Amino acid sequence: MSQSNVSSRTRLLAMPEVFSVGELAMVSGLSRLEASQYLLRWKTADLVVPLGGKSGIFLNQVKVPDARSNGALWERALMKAMPSAIIGGWEVLADSGLSTQVTHQRYVLISNSDACYDVDGAEVHRRSIYWLNRLVREGAVSNPDPGVLLPRLRPGAALADLALYSGRKIDPDDIDMDMVDPAEADLFRRLSKSESVEEVVPKRGPAAAARPAPTATPLPSAPSPLPARRRRTP
């Protein structure tokens, strides 16, 4: 059968649930330009869902009709686009019961050595390899279903990451301090260099509100080179 006579449905049934432009071109015997043109038409017809940006990753709605709302499939697509991705932020805190703050965007951390794409439904935040490696060494990353779901920060690590990198103070009304597990509080303390969670999340009340919360100690960075010393004129 001529490639031009193959139906869209047949082409998509031959593809995995998550695939790239390059994979479509290879499997279907198309040029990359032709594959991109097919995908543009399929997107308009609601046959595929793009992950977003210039990632070139698509979710196959012929194989997975609920692809647009399928969180696990979305995570697989994100993993394909940015292999170092880890879920963190308020999503982790809400899932663990530490916060009731509603999040409309997934909070994703990636290595600063990874390609970074604008992804629909997510805030993507770059982190240094040093920080991500430290999270792994401290046992701060959980990965219950490797290759299927994205790894996630533990609650104490998610709170420490927000304290160090979010650029804003954490409102005590956003965190339920009674729900902080001692093991997570200890993890937070090790990662943030703070003596306790209360240093970053002040207790509620007028007295606490009047007392500014101290800033978490930033991660160490490479020392700046010393300026050249001037030679003393005799």
Secondary structure, 3 states (H helix, E strand, C coil): CCHHHCCHHHHHHCCCCEEEHHHHHHHHCCCHHHHHHHHHHHHHCCCEEECCCCCCEEEECCCCCCHHHCHHHHHHHHHHHCCCCEECHHHHHHHCCCCCCCCCCEEEEEECCCCCCCCCCEEEEEECHHHHHHHHHCCCEECCCCCCCCCEECHHHHHHHHHHHCCCCCCHHHCCHHHCCHHHHHHHHHHHCCCCHHHCCCCCCHHHHHCCCCCCCCCCCCCCCCCCCCCCCC
